[in-house]
Amino acid sequence: MRTALITGVTGQDGSYLAEFLLSKGYRVIGLLRRSSSFNTGRIDHLLEDPRYSDRFDYIRGDMTDGSSLARILRIVQPDEIYNLAAQSHVKVSFETPEYTADADFMGVVRLLEAVRDSGLNPRIYQAGSSEMFGNAPAPQSETTPFSPRSPYAVAKVAAFYFACNYREAYGLWVANGILFNHESPRRGETFVTRKITRAVARIKLGVQDCLYLGNLDASRDWGYAPEYVEAMWLMLQQPNPDDYVIATGETHTVREFVEEAFTYAGMNWRDYVKIDPRLFRPTEVDLLCGDASKARRVLGWRPKTSFEELVRIMVDADLARERLLLEGTAAHHQEWRTHV
């Protein structure tokens, strides 16, 4: 039985990855950062499932605390490490640049150093981001120069190069995954896609009057998160570590996402969406569109869920969730769980 350590296990990707690895027969340990409130909502169903009682658990630690990472490696002794932990909100990174750099960049250095000193030889996945490309010409591939335009993106670029350096200098088995935007009903409510689909559900049910957004012209390459975590795993099953772009190769604007979500719910988005200048970034990334031909060729990975299907999955899940909150019935709770 292989053991995987997932940092950021309570996030969207971490929870889907934990499910995926458990289905493959892994023992999975998640790194859980201390919080004054419960933050295990995305993984509670795994913690409570008796099938996984001896194969899934969490251990407390923090990417800003190198000693905790060294301790965790001694205890867990993982065969694979998936580093998904990050301050991952681009807009927030402008407000907390120092913390973002500490968690997203220096956290990776601490983890790599802990692995180097541990005597272990795990395969490591380092989560990059399409934001690293900034306004570099599209489509962006593994050979496209980085041009970061936010503190988050700068930190991710630095982490990428540290991963490459430790791979080359010390022989650590590290693969960088440069994943373009990937969404799901588990996406945090402050991210634009989930903000949109949740607002659509609440407006449809009469709970909310309007939706405030920023730049509607930003274009992104959106995929479905459960499919993207499989790509992470595939990277670590290869004979040699390498770097891969994971994307659909198709781009849509925020406006198109809004229109698709409202239309699916039977509404005209223009009646409800208002622009708030405070939601614009200081420096915007206009167009992200990934070239995942290397992943198709080497990993055999390709996306399966279309843009329209993704939006509808998220709207359906938020409609079910909001009905649950309004009515509080067990039937609606079960309906919501089927969508997430």
C-alpha positions in Angstrom: 0.0 0.0 0.0 1.5 3.3 -1.1 1.2 6.3 1.3 0.5 9.8 -0.1 0.8 13.1 1.8 -1.5 15.9 0.6 -0.8 19.4 1.7 -3.9 21.6 1.2 -6.1 18.5 1.7 -9.1 20.6 2.8 -9.2 22.6 -0.5 -11.1 21.8 -3.7 -8.2 19.9 -5.3 -7.1 18.3 -2.1 -10.5 16.7 -1.4 -10.9 15.4 -4.9 -7.4 14.1 -4.9 -7.9 12.3 -1.6 -11.0 10.6 -3.0 -9.1 9.6 -6.2 -6.1 8.2 -4.3 -8.3 6.2 -1.9 -10.0 4.7 -4.9 -6.6 3.6 -6.1 -5.9 1.8 -2.7 -3.6 4.4 -1.2 -3.2 5.3 2.4 -3.7 9.1 2.4 -2.6 11.6 5.1 -3.7 15.2 4.8 -1.8 18.2 6.2 -4.3 20.3 8.2 -3.5 23.8 9.2 -4.7 24.9 12.6 -7.9 27.1 12.4 -10.2 28.5 15.1 -13.2 27.2 13.0 -13.9 23.8 11.5 -12.4 23.7 8.0 -12.8 20.1 7.1 -16.2 20.4 5.3 -14.8 19.1 2.0 -13.3 15.9 3.5 -15.7 15.2 6.4 -17.4 12.5 4.3 -14.1 10.7 4.0 -13.2 11.0 7.7 -16.6 9.6 8.6 -16.6 6.7 6.0 -15.8 3.4 7.8 -14.2 2.1 4.6 -11.4 4.6 5.0 -10.9 4.5 8.8 -7.5 2.8 8.5 -6.4 4.6 5.2 -7.4 8.3 5.6 -6.5 10.7 8.3 -5.0 14.1 8.8 -2.0 15.5 10.7 -1.6 19.1 11.8 1.2 21.3 10.4 1.8 24.4 8.4 3.8 25.4 5.3 5.1 28.4 7.2 6.7 26.1 9.9 9.6 24.0 8.6 10.0 22.0 11.8 6.4 20.8 11.5 7.0 19.7 8.0 10.2 17.7 9.0 8.2 16.1 11.9 5.4 15.1 9.5 7.8 13.5 7.1 9.3 11.4 9.9 5.8 10.2 11.0 4.1 9.7 7.7 7.1 8.6 5.5 5.2 9.2 2.3 5.9 7.5 -1.1 4.2 10.5 -2.8 3.8 14.1 -1.8 1.2 16.4 -3.4 1.9 20.0 -2.4 -1.4 21.8 -3.0 -1.2 24.1 0.0 -1.3 27.8 -0.9 -2.8 31.2 -0.4 -4.5 30.8 -3.8 -6.7 33.8 -4.2 -5.1 36.2 -6.7 -6.9 39.3 -5.6 -6.1 38.6 -1.9 -2.4 38.2 -2.8 -2.3 42.0 -3.6 -3.5 42.6 0.0 -1.3 40.0 1.7 1.8 39.8 -0.5 4.2 38.9 2.4 2.0 36.0 3.6 1.4 34.8 0.1 5.1 34.7 -0.6 5.8 32.9 2.8 3.2 30.2 2.2 3.4 29.7 -1.6 7.1 30.2 -2.2 9.0 29.8 1.1 6.7 27.0 2.1 7.9 25.0 -1.0 11.5 25.7 0.0 10.8 24.4 3.5 9.2 21.3 2.2 12.0 20.6 -0.3 14.6 21.1 2.4 12.7 18.8 4.8 12.6 16.1 2.2 16.3 16.5 1.4 17.2 16.2 5.0 14.8 13.3 5.7 16.6 10.5 3.9 13.4 9.7 2.2 12.9 9.6 -1.6 9.3 10.4 -2.3 7.9 11.5 -5.6 6.7 15.1 -5.2 4.0 17.0 -7.1 4.4 20.8 -7.0 1.2 22.8 -7.9 1.9 25.6 -10.3 -0.7 27.9 -11.8 -1.6 29.3 -15.2 -1.3 32.7 -13.5 2.4 32.3 -13.8 2.1 33.1 -17.5 0.5 36.4 -17.0 0.0 38.2 -20.3 2.4 35.9 -22.2 1.0 35.2 -25.7 -1.6 32.3 -25.9 -1.7 29.4 -26.1 0.7 28.9 -23.3 2.7 25.7 -23.0 5.7 24.4 -21.0 8.0 26.4 -23.1 6.2 29.7 -22.8 8.1 32.3 -20.8 6.5 33.3 -17.5 5.3 36.8 -17.0 3.6 37.0 -13.6 1.3 39.9 -12.8 0.3 39.3 -9.2 2.1 38.5 -5.9 0.5 35.0 -6.1 1.9 34.4 -9.6 5.3 35.7 -8.6 5.4 33.3 -5.6 4.3 30.4 -7.8 7.0 31.2 -10.4 9.7 31.2 -7.6 8.4 27.9 -6.3 8.5 26.4 -9.8 12.1 27.3 -10.2 13.1 26.0 -6.8 11.4 22.7 -7.6 13.4 22.5 -10.8 16.6 23.4 -9.0 16.2 20.8 -6.3 15.4 18.2 -9.0 18.6 19.1 -10.9 21.0 19.9 -7.9 19.9 17.2 -5.4 18.1 14.6 -7.5 14.8 15.1 -5.8 11.9 13.5 -7.8 9.8 16.7 -8.4 7.2 17.3 -11.1 5.6 20.7 -11.7 2.0 20.8 -12.7 0.9 24.0 -14.4 -2.8 23.7 -14.1 -5.1 26.2 -15.8 -8.3 27.2 -14.1 -10.3 24.2 -12.9 -13.6 24.5 -11.1 -16.3 22.4 -9.3 -19.1 22.8 -6.8 -16.3 22.6 -4.1 -14.7 25.8 -5.4 -14.5 28.4 -2.6 -17.3 31.0 -2.7 -15.0 33.9 -3.1 -13.7 32.7 -6.5 -15.5 34.2 -9.4 -17.0 31.0 -10.9 -18.5 29.8 -7.7 -19.5 33.4 -6.8 -21.5 33.4 -10.1 -23.2 30.0 -9.7 -24.0 30.6 -6.1 -25.5 34.0 -6.9 -27.5 32.5 -9.8 -29.0 30.0 -7.4 -29.8 32.6 -4.7 -31.3 35.0 -7.2 -33.4 32.2 -8.7 -34.7 31.3 -5.3 -35.4 34.9 -4.3 -32.6 35.1 -1.6 -30.4 37.6 -3.4 -31.2 40.6 -5.6 -28.0 41.1 -7.8 -24.5 40.0 -8.4 -21.5 42.4 -8.2 -18.5 41.5 -10.4 -15.3 43.1 -11.7 -13.7 42.5 -15.1 -16.1 40.6 -17.4 -13.7 40.6 -20.3 -11.0 38.4 -18.7 -10.7 35.1 -20.6 -9.8 31.9 -18.9 -9.3 28.2 -19.8 -11.8 26.5 -17.5 -11.9 22.7 -16.8 -13.4 20.3 -14.3 -11.4 19.8 -11.1 -11.9 16.0 -10.6 -10.3 15.4 -14.0 -7.3 17.6 -13.2 -6.4 15.8 -10.0 -6.0 12.6 -12.1 -3.4 14.5 -14.1 -1.5 15.2 -10.9 -1.4 11.5 -10.1 -0.4 10.6 -13.7 2.6 12.9 -13.5 4.0 11.0 -10.5 3.6 7.6 -12.3 6.0 8.5 -15.0 9.6 7.0 -15.1 11.2 10.5 -14.8 10.0 13.8 -13.3 9.0 16.6 -15.7 6.7 19.6 -16.0 3.3 19.6 -17.6 0.6 22.1 -18.6 -2.9 20.8 -17.9 -5.7 22.6 -19.7 -8.7 22.3 -22.1 -7.2 24.5 -24.8 -10.5 26.4 -25.0 -11.1 29.9 -23.6 -14.1 31.8 -22.4 -14.7 35.2 -20.8 -16.2 35.8 -17.4 -19.1 37.3 -19.3 -19.6 34.0 -21.2 -19.6 32.1 -17.9 -22.1 34.5 -16.4 -24.4 34.3 -19.5 -24.2 30.5 -19.6 -25.1 30.2 -15.8 -28.0 32.6 -15.9 -29.4 31.3 -19.1 -29.3 27.7 -17.8 -31.3 28.9 -14.8 -33.8 30.7 -17.1 -32.8 34.3 -16.4 -31.2 37.2 -18.3 -27.9 38.1 -16.7 -28.1 41.7 -17.7 -31.0 42.2 -15.3 -29.0 41.2 -12.3 -25.2 41.8 -12.8 -23.6 45.1 -11.7 -20.0 46.1 -12.0 -18.0 47.1 -8.9 -14.7 48.8 -9.7 -13.3 47.6 -6.4 -13.2 44.1 -7.7 -10.7 44.8 -10.5 -7.1 43.7 -9.9 -4.3 46.3 -9.9 -2.8 44.4 -12.8 -5.0 42.1 -14.9 -4.3 39.0 -16.8 -6.3 39.3 -20.0 -6.1 35.8 -21.7 -5.1 32.4 -20.4 -5.4 29.4 -22.8 -3.3 26.3 -22.3 -1.6 24.0 -24.7 -1.8 20.6 -23.1 -0.5 18.6 -26.0 2.5 17.3 -24.0 0.1 15.9 -21.3 -2.0 14.2 -24.0 1.1 12.7 -25.6 3.0 11.6 -22.5 0.4 11.1 -19.8 -2.5 10.1 -22.0 -4.6 12.8 -20.3 -7.3 14.8 -21.9 -10.3 16.8 -20.5 -13.8 15.2 -20.7 -16.2 17.8 -19.4 -17.2 20.7 -21.7 -17.4 24.3 -20.6 -21.2 24.2 -20.7 -21.4 21.0 -18.7 -19.1 22.4 -16.1 -21.2 25.5 -15.6 -24.4 23.4 -15.4 -22.9 21.0 -12.8 -22.0 24.0 -10.6 -25.4 25.7 -11.0 -27.2 22.5 -10.2 -25.1 21.9 -7.1 -25.7 25.4 -5.8 -29.4 25.3 -6.5 -29.6 22.1 -4.5 -27.5 23.6 -1.7 -29.5 26.7 -1.5 -32.8 24.7 -1.4 -31.2 22.7 1.4 -30.4 25.8 3.4 -33.9 27.2 2.8 -35.8 24.0 3.6 -33.4 21.9 5.6 -34.7 18.6 4.4 -32.7 15.3 4.3 -33.9 14.8 0.7 -32.3 18.0 -0.5 -29.1 17.2 1.4 -28.9 13.9 -0.5 -29.6 15.7 -3.8 -26.8 18.2 -3.1 -24.3 15.5 -2.2 -24.9 13.8 -5.6 -23.6 17.0 -7.3 -20.4 17.5 -5.4 
